Amino acid sequence: MKLTDETIPGTNLVRAYSDHEIRVGETLLHASCVLRADKLIVDWRPQTVADLTLADLDVLLTLDPEIIVLGTGARQRFPAHELMAHVLSRGVGFEVMDTGAACRTYNVLVSEDRRAVAALMLEPK
């Protein structure tokens, strides 16, 4: 799906996505990534929810988010309860959804000037 709202110059917004790739600005990504309005991490380690660890979530928490939006691929898959509790216990919101919904939600949150971080997983080709 193509998203065309780029009303915030210099801000990382998702321009388009599919199950296998995400376009952030002019950058085309084919693996898990992390977005913040002013930062793009193109090599986030976990490729699936089953791969997710506390250390992976700590990478997200160092970005000082108000909310983390976790995109889990083509389908919504929840991480283990202790992983979700790890984020929530720090007073950070944590939403889990399919990657398409996560892309759209992240763009809305950033356009509202929220401190949002999107952690996005893609389906392997």
Buried (B, 14 or more C-beta within 10 A) or exposed (E): EEBEEEEEEEBBBBBBBBBBBBBBEEEEBEBBBBBBBEEBBBEBEBBBBEEBBEEBBEBBBEBEBEBBBBBBBBEBBEBEEEBBEBBEEEEBBBBBBBBBBBBBBBBEBBBEEBBBBBBBBBBEE
